[in-house]
Protein backbone atom coordinates (compact mmCIF):
# COMPACT_ATOMS: atom_id res chain seq x y z
CA UNK A 1 0.00 0.00 0.00
CA UNK A 2 1.25 3.46 -0.93
CA UNK A 3 0.88 6.14 1.79
CA UNK A 4 0.57 9.79 0.67
CA UNK A 5 0.01 12.47 3.32
CA UNK A 6 -0.90 16.14 2.89
CA UNK A 7 0.69 17.89 5.83
CA UNK A 8 1.46 21.37 7.14
CA UNK A 9 1.12 22.57 10.71
CA UNK A 10 -0.22 25.89 9.40
CA UNK A 11 -4.02 25.84 9.33
CA UNK A 12 -6.06 27.01 6.36
CA UNK A 13 -3.49 26.19 3.68
CA UNK A 14 -5.79 23.90 1.70
CA UNK A 15 -4.76 20.45 2.93
CA UNK A 16 -8.26 18.97 2.56
CA UNK A 17 -8.62 20.36 -0.96
CA UNK A 18 -5.30 18.85 -2.01
CA UNK A 19 -5.98 15.52 -0.28
CA UNK A 20 -9.43 15.04 -1.81
CA UNK A 21 -8.15 15.88 -5.26
CA UNK A 22 -5.18 13.50 -4.97
CA UNK A 23 -7.57 10.76 -3.85
CA UNK A 24 -9.99 11.35 -6.71
CA UNK A 25 -7.14 11.55 -9.23
CA UNK A 26 -5.80 8.11 -8.34
CA UNK A 27 -9.32 6.65 -8.08
CA UNK A 28 -10.03 7.81 -11.62
CA UNK A 29 -6.73 6.29 -12.73
CA UNK A 30 -8.11 2.91 -11.67
CA UNK A 31 -6.39 2.54 -8.28
CA UNK A 32 -8.25 1.41 -5.18
CA UNK A 33 -8.03 4.37 -2.81
CA UNK A 34 -8.80 5.18 0.83
CA UNK A 35 -8.95 8.70 2.27
CA UNK A 36 -7.97 9.07 5.93
CA UNK A 37 -9.10 12.23 7.71
CA UNK A 38 -7.06 13.03 10.83
CA UNK A 39 -8.79 16.36 11.42
CA UNK A 40 -11.85 16.43 13.73
CA UNK A 41 -13.28 19.11 11.42
CA UNK A 42 -13.73 16.16 9.01
CA UNK A 43 -13.63 18.22 5.82
CA UNK A 44 -12.43 15.27 3.75
CA UNK A 45 -15.06 12.94 5.18
CA UNK A 46 -17.77 15.52 4.52
CA UNK A 47 -16.58 15.62 0.90
CA UNK A 48 -16.76 11.84 0.69
CA UNK A 49 -20.31 11.80 2.04
CA UNK A 50 -21.37 13.98 -0.90
CA UNK A 51 -19.55 11.85 -3.46
CA UNK A 52 -21.91 10.61 -6.23
CA UNK A 53 -22.45 6.87 -6.55
CA UNK A 54 -21.45 6.94 -10.22
CA UNK A 55 -17.92 8.11 -9.41
CA UNK A 56 -15.00 5.77 -8.55
CA UNK A 57 -15.34 4.63 -4.97
CA UNK A 58 -13.01 5.99 -2.30
CA UNK A 59 -13.02 4.34 1.14
CA UNK A 60 -13.46 6.63 4.15
CA UNK A 61 -11.27 6.39 7.26
CA UNK A 62 -12.07 8.49 10.35
CA UNK A 63 -8.45 8.59 11.48
CA UNK A 64 -9.10 11.33 14.05
CA UNK A 65 -11.04 8.75 16.08
CA UNK A 66 -8.71 5.74 16.18
CA UNK A 67 -5.96 6.27 13.62
CA UNK A 68 -5.76 3.68 10.87
CA UNK A 69 -6.99 0.81 13.03
CA UNK A 70 -10.06 0.25 10.86
CA UNK A 71 -8.52 1.29 7.55
CA UNK A 72 -8.87 -1.19 4.68
CA UNK A 73 -5.69 -3.17 4.08
CA UNK A 74 -6.31 -4.08 0.46
CA UNK A 75 -6.20 -0.61 -1.14
CA UNK A 76 -3.46 0.52 -3.50
CA UNK A 77 -3.18 4.06 -2.13
CA UNK A 78 -3.94 5.64 1.24
CA UNK A 79 -4.24 9.43 1.09
CA UNK A 80 -4.16 11.14 4.50
CA UNK A 81 -5.47 14.61 5.32
CA UNK A 82 -3.41 15.65 8.36
CA UNK A 83 -4.61 18.13 11.00
CA UNK A 84 -3.19 21.60 11.57
CA UNK A 85 -0.98 22.40 14.55
CA UNK A 86 0.80 19.02 14.43
CA UNK A 87 4.07 19.22 16.35
CA UNK A 88 6.34 17.09 18.50
CA UNK A 89 5.18 13.54 19.16
CA UNK A 90 1.96 14.03 17.20
CA UNK A 91 3.94 15.04 14.13
CA UNK A 92 6.34 12.10 14.52
CA UNK A 93 3.39 9.71 14.89
CA UNK A 94 1.76 11.08 11.74
CA UNK A 95 4.96 10.72 9.73
CA UNK A 96 5.11 7.04 10.72
CA UNK A 97 2.12 6.56 8.40
CA UNK A 98 3.62 8.40 5.42
CA UNK A 99 5.97 7.54 2.58
CA UNK A 100 5.23 10.67 0.56
CA UNK A 101 4.37 14.08 2.04
CA UNK A 102 2.90 17.01 0.12
CA UNK A 103 3.18 20.40 1.86
CA UNK A 104 0.82 23.11 0.53
CA UNK A 105 1.83 26.72 1.15
CA UNK A 106 -0.30 29.83 0.65
CA UNK A 107 1.01 33.12 -0.77
CA UNK A 108 1.32 35.09 2.45
CA UNK A 109 4.21 36.18 4.62
CA UNK A 110 2.64 34.49 7.65
CA UNK A 111 2.31 31.18 5.81
CA UNK A 112 5.86 31.26 4.49
CA UNK A 113 7.29 32.00 7.93
CA UNK A 114 5.17 29.28 9.54
CA UNK A 115 6.15 26.79 6.85
CA UNK A 116 9.84 27.51 7.35
CA UNK A 117 9.50 26.59 11.03
CA UNK A 118 7.40 23.54 10.18
CA UNK A 119 9.78 22.21 7.52
CA UNK A 120 12.71 22.55 9.92
CA UNK A 121 10.82 20.48 12.50
CA UNK A 122 9.63 17.97 9.89
CA UNK A 123 13.15 17.40 8.60
CA UNK A 124 14.22 16.62 12.15
CA UNK A 125 11.73 13.76 12.49
CA UNK A 126 13.59 10.47 12.72
CA UNK A 127 11.90 8.80 9.75
CA UNK A 128 12.60 11.82 7.55
CA UNK A 129 16.23 12.01 8.70
CA UNK A 130 16.61 8.35 7.68
CA UNK A 131 15.30 9.30 4.19
CA UNK A 132 12.34 6.94 4.50
CA UNK A 133 9.95 9.71 3.44
CA UNK A 134 9.95 11.93 0.35
CA UNK A 135 8.66 15.51 0.74
CA UNK A 136 7.55 18.10 -1.83
CA UNK A 137 6.03 21.55 -1.51
CA UNK A 138 3.36 23.16 -3.67
CA UNK A 139 2.22 26.77 -3.94
CA UNK A 140 -1.53 26.82 -3.37
CA UNK A 141 -4.27 29.35 -4.21
CA UNK A 142 -1.94 31.62 -6.11
CA UNK A 143 -2.76 34.56 -8.34
CA UNK A 144 -0.42 35.17 -11.26
CA UNK A 145 1.41 38.47 -11.56
CA UNK A 146 1.04 39.40 -7.89
CA UNK A 147 3.98 40.45 -5.75
CA UNK A 148 3.17 37.98 -3.00
CA UNK A 149 3.08 35.07 -5.46
CA UNK A 150 6.49 36.20 -6.67
CA UNK A 151 7.69 36.11 -3.07
CA UNK A 152 6.22 32.63 -2.55
CA UNK A 153 7.71 31.34 -5.80
CA UNK A 154 11.14 32.61 -4.76
CA UNK A 155 10.76 31.19 -1.25
CA UNK A 156 9.77 27.70 -2.45
CA UNK A 157 12.47 27.69 -5.13
CA UNK A 158 15.06 28.17 -2.38
CA UNK A 159 13.42 25.75 0.09
CA UNK A 160 15.24 22.55 0.98
CA UNK A 161 12.48 20.38 -0.48
CA UNK A 162 11.39 19.91 -4.11
CA UNK A 163 8.94 22.57 -5.31
CA UNK A 164 6.77 20.69 -7.77
CA UNK A 165 3.65 22.72 -8.62
CA UNK A 166 1.75 25.99 -8.31
CA UNK A 167 -2.05 25.83 -8.21
CA UNK A 168 -4.18 28.87 -8.91
CA UNK A 169 -7.01 30.19 -6.79
CA UNK A 170 -10.13 29.10 -8.69
CA UNK A 171 -13.83 28.58 -8.10
CA UNK A 172 -13.48 25.15 -9.70
CA UNK A 173 -12.16 23.81 -6.40
CA UNK A 174 -15.26 25.09 -4.61
CA UNK A 175 -17.51 23.60 -7.32
CA UNK A 176 -15.80 20.24 -7.09
CA UNK A 177 -15.70 20.07 -3.29
CA UNK A 178 -19.38 20.99 -2.97
CA UNK A 179 -20.31 18.11 -5.29
CA UNK A 180 -18.02 15.53 -3.71
CA UNK A 181 -15.85 15.23 -6.80
CA UNK A 182 -12.30 16.17 -7.75
CA UNK A 183 -10.97 18.78 -10.12
CA UNK A 184 -10.29 16.03 -12.69
CA UNK A 185 -13.96 15.05 -12.64
CA UNK A 186 -15.18 18.46 -13.78
CA UNK A 187 -15.81 19.00 -17.53
CA UNK A 188 -12.67 19.59 -19.55
CA UNK A 189 -13.93 22.88 -21.00
CA UNK A 190 -14.25 24.21 -17.44
CA UNK A 191 -11.23 22.73 -15.68
CA UNK A 192 -8.48 22.28 -18.28
CA UNK A 193 -6.35 25.14 -16.86
CA UNK A 194 -6.37 23.42 -13.46
CA UNK A 195 -5.60 20.02 -14.99
CA UNK A 196 -2.53 21.59 -16.59
CA UNK A 197 -1.36 23.03 -13.28
CA UNK A 198 -1.81 19.67 -11.54
CA UNK A 199 0.24 17.76 -14.11
CA UNK A 200 3.66 18.43 -12.46
CA UNK A 201 2.30 17.26 -9.10
CA UNK A 202 0.63 14.11 -10.42
CA UNK A 203 3.73 13.33 -12.49
CA UNK A 204 5.88 13.64 -9.35
CA UNK A 205 3.50 11.46 -7.36
CA UNK A 206 3.63 8.79 -10.05
CA UNK A 207 7.43 8.90 -10.27
CA UNK A 208 10.04 7.02 -8.27
CA UNK A 209 11.29 10.42 -7.05
CA UNK A 210 8.30 10.62 -4.71
CA UNK A 211 8.89 7.21 -3.14
CA UNK A 212 11.59 6.21 -0.64
PASEBA-1860 file (N, C-alpha, C; in nm, 3 decimals):
! residues 212
1> XXXXXXXX> 0.085/-0.119/0.000/0.000/0.000/0.000/0.089/0.125/0.000 ~ 0.055/0.218/-0.085/0.125/0.346/-0.093/0.059/0.445/0.003 ~ 0.140/0.518/0.082/0.088/0.614/0.179/0.130/0.756/0.139 ~ 0.033/0.839/0.103/0.057/0.979/0.067/-0.013/1.067/0.170 ~ 0.059/1.160/0.230/0.001/1.247/0.332/0.014/1.393/0.290 ~ -0.093/1.469/0.311/-0.090/1.614/0.289/-0.077/1.677/0.426 ~ 0.031/1.752/0.447/0.069/1.789/0.583/0.131/1.929/0.586 ~ 0.084/2.010/0.679/0.146/2.137/0.714/0.084/2.180/0.846
9> XXXXXXXX> 0.166/2.217/0.941/0.112/2.257/1.071/0.031/2.385/1.062 ~ 0.053/2.466/0.958/-0.022/2.589/0.940/-0.164/2.558/0.896 ~ -0.263/2.607/0.969/-0.402/2.584/0.933/-0.443/2.668/0.813 ~ -0.547/2.623/0.743/-0.606/2.701/0.636/-0.528/2.706/0.507 ~ -0.432/2.614/0.489/-0.349/2.619/0.368/-0.402/2.531/0.255 ~ -0.517/2.467/0.277/-0.579/2.390/0.170/-0.546/2.242/0.171 ~ -0.512/2.187/0.287/-0.476/2.045/0.293/-0.591/1.955/0.247 ~ -0.713/1.983/0.293/-0.826/1.897/0.256/-0.853/1.903/0.106
17> XXXXXXXX> -0.842/2.022/0.048/-0.862/2.036/-0.096/-0.761/1.954/-0.173 ~ -0.635/1.961/-0.132/-0.530/1.885/-0.201/-0.550/1.735/-0.179 ~ -0.582/1.695/-0.057/-0.598/1.552/-0.028/-0.715/1.491/-0.106 ~ -0.828/1.559/-0.109/-0.943/1.504/-0.181/-0.916/1.496/-0.330 ~ -0.844/1.592/-0.383/-0.815/1.588/-0.526/-0.710/1.483/-0.561 ~ -0.612/1.460/-0.474/-0.518/1.350/-0.497/-0.592/1.217/-0.493 ~ -0.681/1.201/-0.396/-0.757/1.076/-0.385/-0.842/1.052/-0.508 ~ -0.912/1.154/-0.554/-0.999/1.135/-0.671/-0.917/1.114/-0.798
25> XXXXXXXX> -0.800/1.177/-0.806/-0.714/1.155/-0.923/-0.676/1.008/-0.935 ~ -0.623/0.950/-0.827/-0.580/0.811/-0.834/-0.699/0.716/-0.851 ~ -0.813/0.749/-0.791/-0.932/0.665/-0.808/-0.974/0.662/-0.955 ~ -0.967/0.776/-1.021/-1.003/0.781/-1.162/-0.897/0.718/-1.252 ~ -0.777/0.700/-1.200/-0.673/0.629/-1.273/-0.686/0.477/-1.258 ~ -0.785/0.434/-1.181/-0.811/0.291/-1.167/-0.756/0.228/-1.040 ~ -0.693/0.307/-0.954/-0.639/0.254/-0.828/-0.750/0.241/-0.725 ~ -0.736/0.147/-0.634/-0.825/0.141/-0.518/-0.767/0.235/-0.412
33> XXXXXXXX> -0.851/0.326/-0.362/-0.803/0.437/-0.281/-0.883/0.449/-0.152 ~ -0.815/0.481/-0.043/-0.880/0.518/0.083/-0.834/0.659/0.120 ~ -0.924/0.733/0.184/-0.895/0.870/0.227/-0.910/0.877/0.377 ~ -0.798/0.901/0.446/-0.797/0.907/0.593/-0.799/1.051/0.638 ~ -0.896/1.086/0.721/-0.910/1.223/0.771/-0.868/1.225/0.918 ~ -0.756/1.293/0.946/-0.706/1.303/1.083/-0.758/1.427/1.155 ~ -0.833/1.509/1.085/-0.879/1.636/1.142/-1.022/1.622/1.192 ~ -1.048/1.652/1.320/-1.185/1.643/1.373/-1.285/1.732/1.299
41> XXXXXXXX> -1.237/1.831/1.224/-1.328/1.911/1.142/-1.388/1.829/1.028 ~ -1.326/1.717/0.996/-1.373/1.616/0.901/-1.411/1.671/0.764 ~ -1.334/1.765/0.714/-1.363/1.822/0.582/-1.354/1.719/0.471 ~ -1.256/1.629/0.479/-1.243/1.527/0.375/-1.356/1.425/0.384 ~ -1.395/1.389/0.504/-1.506/1.294/0.518/-1.637/1.355/0.473 ~ -1.657/1.484/0.500/-1.777/1.552/0.452/-1.782/1.550/0.299 ~ -1.667/1.571/0.237/-1.658/1.562/0.090/-1.696/1.422/0.042 ~ -1.645/1.320/0.108/-1.676/1.184/0.069/-1.825/1.151/0.082
49> XXXXXXXX> -1.888/1.207/0.184/-2.031/1.180/0.204/-2.116/1.238/0.091 ~ -2.065/1.340/0.023/-2.137/1.398/-0.090/-2.098/1.335/-0.224 ~ -2.006/1.241/-0.221/-1.955/1.185/-0.346/-2.064/1.105/-0.419 ~ -2.087/1.132/-0.548/-2.191/1.061/-0.623/-2.159/0.913/-0.638 ~ -2.263/0.832/-0.644/-2.245/0.687/-0.655/-2.183/0.646/-0.788 ~ -2.198/0.731/-0.891/-2.145/0.694/-1.022/-1.998/0.732/-1.040 ~ -1.935/0.780/-0.935/-1.792/0.811/-0.941/-1.712/0.697/-0.879 ~ -1.583/0.682/-0.916/-1.500/0.577/-0.855/-1.503/0.584/-0.703
57> XXXXXXXX> -1.519/0.470/-0.641/-1.534/0.463/-0.497/-1.403/0.494/-0.426 ~ -1.413/0.570/-0.317/-1.301/0.599/-0.230/-1.343/0.563/-0.088 ~ -1.268/0.477/-0.022/-1.302/0.434/0.114/-1.274/0.546/0.213 ~ -1.360/0.559/0.313/-1.346/0.663/0.415/-1.285/0.605/0.542 ~ -1.191/0.679/0.601/-1.127/0.639/0.726/-1.130/0.757/0.822 ~ -1.201/0.743/0.933/-1.207/0.849/1.035/-1.086/0.837/1.126 ~ -0.971/0.879/1.076/-0.845/0.859/1.148/-0.835/0.943/1.273 ~ -0.913/1.051/1.285/-0.910/1.133/1.405/-0.970/1.059/1.524
65> XXXXXXXX> -1.043/0.952/1.499/-1.104/0.875/1.608/-1.010/0.766/1.661 ~ -0.957/0.685/1.572/-0.871/0.574/1.618/-0.760/0.544/1.519 ~ -0.706/0.648/1.455/-0.596/0.627/1.362/-0.637/0.542/1.244 ~ -0.549/0.452/1.203/-0.576/0.368/1.087/-0.618/0.227/1.128 ~ -0.664/0.213/1.252/-0.699/0.081/1.303/-0.803/0.011/1.217 ~ -0.900/0.086/1.167/-1.006/0.025/1.086/-0.992/0.057/0.938 ~ -0.874/0.099/0.897/-0.852/0.129/0.755/-0.846/0.000/0.674 ~ -0.897/0.001/0.552/-0.887/-0.119/0.468/-0.742/-0.150/0.435
73> XXXXXXXX> -0.708/-0.276/0.432/-0.569/-0.317/0.408/-0.543/-0.355/0.263 ~ -0.646/-0.357/0.182/-0.631/-0.408/0.046/-0.636/-0.297/-0.059 ~ -0.618/-0.169/-0.016/-0.620/-0.061/-0.114/-0.480/-0.039/-0.170 ~ -0.476/0.022/-0.287/-0.346/0.052/-0.350/-0.284/0.177/-0.288 ~ -0.368/0.276/-0.258/-0.318/0.406/-0.213/-0.400/0.457/-0.096 ~ -0.332/0.497/0.010/-0.394/0.564/0.124/-0.352/0.710/0.120 ~ -0.450/0.800/0.107/-0.424/0.943/0.109/-0.470/0.995/0.245 ~ -0.384/1.065/0.316/-0.416/1.114/0.450/-0.421/1.266/0.452
81> XXXXXXXX> -0.527/1.317/0.511/-0.547/1.461/0.532/-0.511/1.488/0.678 ~ -0.392/1.546/0.700/-0.341/1.565/0.836/-0.399/1.691/0.899 ~ -0.407/1.695/1.032/-0.461/1.813/1.100/-0.359/1.925/1.108 ~ -0.408/2.046/1.132/-0.319/2.160/1.157/-0.260/2.148/1.298 ~ -0.160/2.230/1.323/-0.098/2.240/1.455/-0.039/2.106/1.502 ~ 0.016/2.029/1.408/0.080/1.902/1.443/0.228/1.926/1.471 ~ 0.268/1.900/1.594/0.407/1.922/1.635/0.451/1.809/1.727 ~ 0.581/1.802/1.751/0.634/1.709/1.850/0.597/1.564/1.824
89> XXXXXXXX> 0.551/1.496/1.928/0.518/1.354/1.916/0.405/1.331/1.817 ~ 0.306/1.420/1.815/0.196/1.403/1.720/0.247/1.406/1.577 ~ 0.338/1.497/1.547/0.394/1.504/1.413/0.472/1.377/1.381 ~ 0.555/1.332/1.475/0.634/1.210/1.452/0.543/1.090/1.430 ~ 0.432/1.082/1.505/0.339/0.971/1.489/0.270/0.975/1.354 ~ 0.237/1.095/1.307/0.176/1.108/1.174/0.272/1.062/1.065 ~ 0.397/1.104/1.076/0.496/1.072/0.973/0.520/0.921/0.965 ~ 0.497/0.850/1.075/0.511/0.704/1.072/0.419/0.641/0.967
97> XXXXXXXX> 0.309/0.709/0.935/0.212/0.656/0.840/0.226/0.718/0.702 ~ 0.342/0.773/0.670/0.362/0.840/0.542/0.488/0.791/0.472 ~ 0.480/0.777/0.342/0.597/0.754/0.258/0.624/0.876/0.170 ~ 0.516/0.948/0.140/0.523/1.067/0.056/0.444/1.177/0.125 ~ 0.504/1.295/0.139/0.437/1.408/0.204/0.431/1.526/0.109 ~ 0.311/1.581/0.093/0.290/1.701/0.012/0.258/1.815/0.108 ~ 0.334/1.925/0.097/0.318/2.040/0.186/0.264/2.159/0.106 ~ 0.135/2.192/0.122/0.082/2.311/0.053/0.114/2.438/0.129
105> XXXXXXXX> 0.147/2.544/0.054/0.183/2.672/0.115/0.107/2.783/0.045 ~ 0.044/2.871/0.122/-0.030/2.983/0.065/0.062/3.103/0.042 ~ 0.022/3.191/-0.051/0.101/3.312/-0.077/0.076/3.420/0.027 ~ 0.138/3.406/0.141/0.132/3.509/0.245/0.259/3.501/0.327 ~ 0.300/3.615/0.380/0.421/3.618/0.462/0.406/3.529/0.584 ~ 0.289/3.532/0.647/0.264/3.449/0.765/0.281/3.302/0.731 ~ 0.223/3.259/0.619/0.231/3.118/0.581/0.373/3.076/0.548 ~ 0.447/3.161/0.480/0.586/3.126/0.449/0.670/3.114/0.575
113> XXXXXXXX> 0.654/3.207/0.668/0.729/3.200/0.793/0.692/3.075/0.873 ~ 0.562/3.047/0.881/0.517/2.928/0.954/0.568/2.801/0.889 ~ 0.569/2.798/0.755/0.615/2.679/0.685/0.764/2.658/0.703 ~ 0.841/2.766/0.709/0.984/2.751/0.735/1.009/2.681/0.867 ~ 0.937/2.723/0.971/0.950/2.659/1.103/0.905/2.514/1.097 ~ 0.793/2.490/1.027/0.740/2.354/1.018/0.836/2.261/0.943 ~ 0.888/2.306/0.830/0.978/2.221/0.752/1.104/2.187/0.831 ~ 1.153/2.283/0.909/1.271/2.255/0.992/1.240/2.145/1.093
121> XXXXXXXX> 1.120/2.152/1.155/1.082/2.048/1.250/1.059/1.915/1.179 ~ 0.992/1.920/1.064/0.963/1.797/0.989/1.091/1.727/0.948 ~ 1.191/1.802/0.904/1.315/1.740/0.860/1.397/1.685/0.975 ~ 1.357/1.720/1.098/1.422/1.662/1.215/1.354/1.537/1.267 ~ 1.241/1.499/1.209/1.173/1.376/1.249/1.257/1.256/1.206 ~ 1.268/1.159/1.293/1.359/1.047/1.272/1.340/0.978/1.138 ~ 1.216/0.952/1.101/1.190/0.880/0.975/1.233/0.963/0.855 ~ 1.217/1.094/0.863/1.260/1.182/0.755/1.412/1.188/0.750
129> XXXXXXXX> 1.476/1.198/0.865/1.623/1.201/0.870/1.683/1.075/0.809 ~ 1.613/0.962/0.825/1.661/0.835/0.768/1.625/0.821/0.621 ~ 1.566/0.927/0.562/1.530/0.930/0.419/1.430/0.820/0.382 ~ 1.340/0.791/0.476/1.234/0.694/0.450/1.104/0.762/0.407 ~ 1.111/0.892/0.389/0.995/0.971/0.344/1.044/1.071/0.240 ~ 0.965/1.090/0.135/0.995/1.193/0.035/0.895/1.308/0.054 ~ 0.946/1.432/0.047/0.866/1.551/0.074/0.872/1.643/-0.048 ~ 0.759/1.705/-0.080/0.755/1.810/-0.183/0.661/1.919/-0.137
137> XXXXXXXX> 0.688/2.041/-0.183/0.603/2.155/-0.151/0.530/2.201/-0.277 ~ 0.410/2.257/-0.257/0.336/2.316/-0.367/0.286/2.454/-0.324 ~ 0.285/2.547/-0.417/0.222/2.677/-0.394/0.073/2.659/-0.419 ~ -0.009/2.706/-0.327/-0.153/2.682/-0.337/-0.230/2.814/-0.336 ~ -0.338/2.818/-0.412/-0.427/2.935/-0.421/-0.352/3.061/-0.462 ~ -0.274/3.048/-0.568/-0.194/3.162/-0.611/-0.266/3.243/-0.719 ~ -0.229/3.367/-0.728/-0.276/3.456/-0.834/-0.155/3.505/-0.912 ~ -0.155/3.477/-1.042/-0.042/3.517/-1.126/-0.020/3.668/-1.121
145> XXXXXXXX> 0.103/3.706/-1.142/0.141/3.847/-1.156/0.112/3.931/-1.031 ~ 0.114/3.865/-0.914/0.104/3.940/-0.789/0.239/3.936/-0.719 ~ 0.269/4.039/-0.644/0.398/4.045/-0.575/0.414/3.932/-0.475 ~ 0.305/3.901/-0.403/0.317/3.798/-0.300/0.337/3.659/-0.361 ~ 0.279/3.634/-0.480/0.308/3.507/-0.546/0.454/3.502/-0.589 ~ 0.507/3.616/-0.634/0.649/3.620/-0.667/0.735/3.588/-0.546 ~ 0.696/3.640/-0.431/0.769/3.611/-0.307/0.761/3.462/-0.272 ~ 0.641/3.405/-0.287/0.622/3.263/-0.255/0.701/3.176/-0.352
153> XXXXXXXX> 0.698/3.211/-0.479/0.771/3.134/-0.580/0.921/3.135/-0.548 ~ 0.973/3.250/-0.511/1.114/3.261/-0.476/1.146/3.181/-0.349 ~ 1.055/3.192/-0.250/1.076/3.119/-0.125/1.080/2.968/-0.148 ~ 0.983/2.915/-0.225/0.977/2.770/-0.245/1.090/2.722/-0.336 ~ 1.134/2.806/-0.428/1.247/2.769/-0.513/1.373/2.748/-0.430 ~ 1.387/2.826/-0.323/1.506/2.817/-0.238/1.488/2.719/-0.121 ~ 1.367/2.667/-0.103/1.342/2.575/0.009/1.420/2.446/-0.009 ~ 1.443/2.377/0.102/1.524/2.255/0.098/1.440/2.132/0.070
161> XXXXXXXX> 1.330/2.149/-0.001/1.248/2.038/-0.048/1.210/2.067/-0.192 ~ 1.180/1.965/-0.273/1.139/1.991/-0.411/1.011/2.077/-0.416 ~ 1.009/2.169/-0.507/0.894/2.257/-0.531/0.834/2.212/-0.664 ~ 0.720/2.143/-0.659/0.677/2.069/-0.777/0.559/2.129/-0.851 ~ 0.482/2.220/-0.791/0.365/2.272/-0.862/0.315/2.400/-0.798 ~ 0.244/2.479/-0.879/0.175/2.599/-0.831/0.031/2.592/-0.881 ~ -0.063/2.597/-0.788/-0.205/2.583/-0.821/-0.276/2.715/-0.799 ~ -0.352/2.757/-0.897/-0.418/2.887/-0.891/-0.537/2.886/-0.796
169> XXXXXXXX> -0.577/3.004/-0.753/-0.701/3.019/-0.679/-0.815/3.019/-0.782 ~ -0.908/2.925/-0.768/-1.013/2.910/-0.869/-1.141/2.859/-0.805 ~ -1.253/2.904/-0.858/-1.383/2.858/-0.810/-1.408/2.711/-0.844 ~ -1.331/2.655/-0.937/-1.348/2.515/-0.970/-1.328/2.424/-0.849 ~ -1.239/2.463/-0.759/-1.216/2.381/-0.640/-1.338/2.384/-0.548 ~ -1.404/2.499/-0.540/-1.526/2.509/-0.461/-1.636/2.427/-0.526 ~ -1.649/2.437/-0.659/-1.751/2.360/-0.732/-1.731/2.211/-0.710 ~ -1.608/2.166/-0.722/-1.580/2.024/-0.709/-1.605/1.976/-0.566
177> XXXXXXXX> -1.553/2.049/-0.469/-1.570/2.007/-0.329/-1.718/1.998/-0.292 ~ -1.795/2.096/-0.332/-1.938/2.099/-0.297/-2.012/1.978/-0.352 ~ -1.966/1.925/-0.463/-2.031/1.811/-0.529/-1.970/1.677/-0.491 ~ -1.865/1.678/-0.410/-1.802/1.553/-0.371/-1.719/1.490/-0.482 ~ -1.669/1.574/-0.571/-1.585/1.523/-0.680/-1.452/1.597/-0.678 ~ -1.360/1.553/-0.765/-1.230/1.617/-0.775/-1.223/1.708/-0.896 ~ -1.116/1.785/-0.902/-1.097/1.878/-1.012/-1.089/1.806/-1.146 ~ -1.041/1.681/-1.146/-1.029/1.603/-1.269/-1.163/1.545/-1.314
185> XXXXXXXX> -1.264/1.556/-1.230/-1.396/1.505/-1.264/-1.491/1.614/-1.312 ~ -1.442/1.737/-1.317/-1.518/1.846/-1.378/-1.502/1.839/-1.530 ~ -1.593/1.901/-1.606/-1.581/1.900/-1.753/-1.451/1.964/-1.799 ~ -1.394/1.909/-1.905/-1.267/1.959/-1.955/-1.274/2.107/-1.993 ~ -1.383/2.148/-2.056/-1.393/2.288/-2.100/-1.386/2.384/-1.982 ~ -1.424/2.336/-1.863/-1.425/2.421/-1.744/-1.293/2.414/-1.668 ~ -1.234/2.296/-1.662/-1.123/2.273/-1.568/-0.988/2.250/-1.633 ~ -0.977/2.261/-1.766/-0.848/2.228/-1.828/-0.731/2.313/-1.776
193> XXXXXXXX> -0.751/2.441/-1.740/-0.635/2.514/-1.686/-0.584/2.453/-1.555 ~ -0.677/2.403/-1.473/-0.637/2.342/-1.346/-0.573/2.206/-1.370 ~ -0.624/2.129/-1.466/-0.560/2.002/-1.499/-0.414/2.025/-1.537 ~ -0.390/2.129/-1.616/-0.253/2.159/-1.659/-0.163/2.192/-1.540 ~ -0.217/2.267/-1.445/-0.136/2.303/-1.328/-0.110/2.183/-1.238 ~ -0.200/2.087/-1.236/-0.181/1.967/-1.154/-0.082/1.868/-1.215 ~ -0.058/1.876/-1.345/0.024/1.776/-1.411/0.162/1.758/-1.348 ~ 0.235/1.866/-1.311/0.366/1.843/-1.246/0.355/1.768/-1.114
201> XXXXXXXX> 0.247/1.795/-1.037/0.230/1.726/-0.910/0.195/1.580/-0.931 ~ 0.100/1.551/-1.020/0.063/1.411/-1.042/0.179/1.333/-1.105 ~ 0.256/1.400/-1.191/0.373/1.333/-1.249/0.474/1.298/-1.141 ~ 0.496/1.391/-1.046/0.588/1.364/-0.935/0.536/1.250/-0.849 ~ 0.407/1.252/-0.818/0.350/1.146/-0.736/0.359/1.008/-0.803 ~ 0.353/1.006/-0.934/0.363/0.879/-1.005/0.508/0.832/-1.020 ~ 0.603/0.921/-0.999/0.743/0.890/-1.027/0.812/0.824/-0.907 ~ 0.926/0.762/-0.934/1.004/0.702/-0.827/1.064/0.809/-0.736
209> XXXX> 1.072/0.934/-0.786/1.129/1.042/-0.705/1.046/1.073/-0.582 ~ 0.918/1.035/-0.584/0.830/1.062/-0.471/0.821/0.947/-0.372 ~ 0.897/0.840/-0.398/0.889/0.721/-0.314/1.025/0.687/-0.256 ~ 1.030/0.654/-0.127/1.159/0.621/-0.064/1.214/0.488/-0.114
END
